Amino acid sequence: MTLRIGLFYGSTTCFTEIAAEKIQAQFAPGEVELFNIKDVPLKQAEQFDVIIFGLSTWDFGEIQEDWESHWPDIAELNLNGKVVALFGMGDQVGYTDWFQDALGMLHDELAANSGTQGCTRIGFWPNQGYDFAASKALIAEGEFFVGLALDEDSQYEYSEERIQKWCDQLKAELASV
Ligand SMILES: Cc1cc2nc3c(=O)[nH]c(=O)nc-3n(C[C@H](O)[C@H](O)[C@H](O)COP(=O)(O)O)c2cc1C
C-alpha cells in the first residue's frame, strides 16, 4: 500500500521551503504533497497517513511567524494512528543559545495534546557534527534532535547530505511501522 505523505511547512525567507522541496524530491513523484501553512489550514494534515512538519526558529528562540499564528490549531489536530516526522532550520553560530528551539517547541506541543498522542514519531536525528551552546530540540540526554536539524546559515555544505540521509532513514522507519 502506498502511504500518502503530506509535508506542511512555514518559512519566512524561503529556506525551509527550499528544504521541503528537496525532501519531496527524495521520494517518488507524487508521493509527497507540499503545503505552505500560510495558505492552508493545519487541519488538512489529518488527510495524510504520514505527516512531515517543517519550521524555522526566529528572534532568539521564537517560532516562525506562520506557525505562531497556527499554534492554537495544533491542539485541535487528531493525529491518532498517523506517523509524524519533524525538521527544522536554524543557525548554530548566530543563535547558538537558541539553536532550533522552535523544532523542540513543536515537538513538545505535539506531545502535550491528547489528539496527537496516538501518533508514531519517527525521524529523530543524531546530534553529531553540530556546534552550539543550547537547544530546546534535544532529547535522549542531548544525543538526538527531535527531527532533522538543518543549518543553511552556518553549515549549508552539509544540508544536501543530511536531507538525503534523513529521507533514507524515514523510508526505513516507515517500512517497519
Ligand atoms: C533575525 C533572525 C533571528 C533568528 N533567530 C534564530 C534563533 O533564535 N535560533 C536559530 O536556530 N536560528 C535563528 N535564525 C536563523 C533562521 O532560522 C534561519 O536563517 C532559517 O534558515 C530561516 O528559515 P526560513 O527562511 O524558512 O524562515 C534567525 C535568523 C534571523 C534572520
The ligand as an SDF file (V2000), in Angstrom:
LIG
                    3D

 31 33  0  0  0  0  0  0  0  0999 V2000
   16.5340   37.8370   12.8330 C   0  0  0  0  0  0  0  0  0  0  0  0
   16.8280   36.3500   12.8410 C   0  0  0  0  0  0  0  0  0  0  0  0
   16.6480   35.6420   14.0040 C   0  0  0  0  0  0  0  0  0  0  0  0
   16.9560   34.2560   14.0560 C   0  0  0  0  0  0  0  0  0  0  0  0
   16.8410   33.5820   15.2450 N   0  0  0  0  0  0  0  0  0  0  0  0
   17.2310   32.2700   15.2930 C   0  0  0  0  0  0  0  0  0  0  0  0
   17.1950   31.5540   16.5200 C   0  0  0  0  0  0  0  0  0  0  0  0
   16.8170   32.0550   17.5780 O   0  0  0  0  0  0  0  0  0  0  0  0
   17.6040   30.2470   16.5170 N   0  0  0  0  0  0  0  0  0  0  0  0
   18.0440   29.6260   15.3870 C   0  0  0  0  0  0  0  0  0  0  0  0
   18.4080   28.4510   15.4400 O   0  0  0  0  0  0  0  0  0  0  0  0
   18.0650   30.2920   14.1960 N   0  0  0  0  0  0  0  0  0  0  0  0
   17.6830   31.5760   14.1210 C   0  0  0  0  0  0  0  0  0  0  0  0
   17.7240   32.2660   12.9330 N   0  0  0  0  0  0  0  0  0  0  0  0
   18.1460   31.5400   11.7170 C   0  0  0  0  0  0  0  0  0  0  0  0
   16.9600   31.1240   10.8590 C   0  0  0  0  0  0  0  0  0  0  0  0
   16.1900   30.1090   11.4840 O   0  0  0  0  0  0  0  0  0  0  0  0
   17.4910   30.6040    9.5290 C   0  0  0  0  0  0  0  0  0  0  0  0
   18.0250   31.6750    8.7840 O   0  0  0  0  0  0  0  0  0  0  0  0
   16.4680   29.8360    8.7070 C   0  0  0  0  0  0  0  0  0  0  0  0
   17.1210   29.2540    7.6180 O   0  0  0  0  0  0  0  0  0  0  0  0
   15.3110   30.7070    8.2150 C   0  0  0  0  0  0  0  0  0  0  0  0
   14.4000   29.8550    7.5690 O   0  0  0  0  0  0  0  0  0  0  0  0
   13.1050   30.4140    6.7990 P   0  0  0  0  0  0  0  0  0  0  0  0
   13.5980   31.3720    5.7680 O   0  0  0  0  0  0  0  0  0  0  0  0
   12.4930   29.2220    6.1570 O   0  0  0  0  0  0  0  0  0  0  0  0
   12.2060   31.0500    7.8060 O   0  0  0  0  0  0  0  0  0  0  0  0
   17.4210   33.6090   12.8730 C   0  0  0  0  0  0  0  0  0  0  0  0
   17.5720   34.3470   11.7000 C   0  0  0  0  0  0  0  0  0  0  0  0
   17.2890   35.7040   11.6710 C   0  0  0  0  0  0  0  0  0  0  0  0
   17.4920   36.4580   10.3760 C   0  0  0  0  0  0  0  0  0  0  0  0
  1  2  1  0
  2  3  1  0
  2 30  2  0
  3  4  2  0
  4  5  1  0
  4 28  1  0
  5  6  2  0
  6  7  1  0
  6 13  1  0
  7  8  2  0
  7  9  1  0
  9 10  1  0
 10 11  2  0
 10 12  1  0
 12 13  2  0
 13 14  1  0
 14 15  1  0
 14 28  1  0
 15 16  1  0
 16 17  1  0
 16 18  1  0
 18 19  1  0
 18 20  1  0
 20 21  1  0
 20 22  1  0
 22 23  1  0
 23 24  1  0
 24 25  2  0
 24 26  1  0
 24 27  1  0
 28 29  2  0
 29 30  1  0
 30 31  1  0
M  END
$$$$
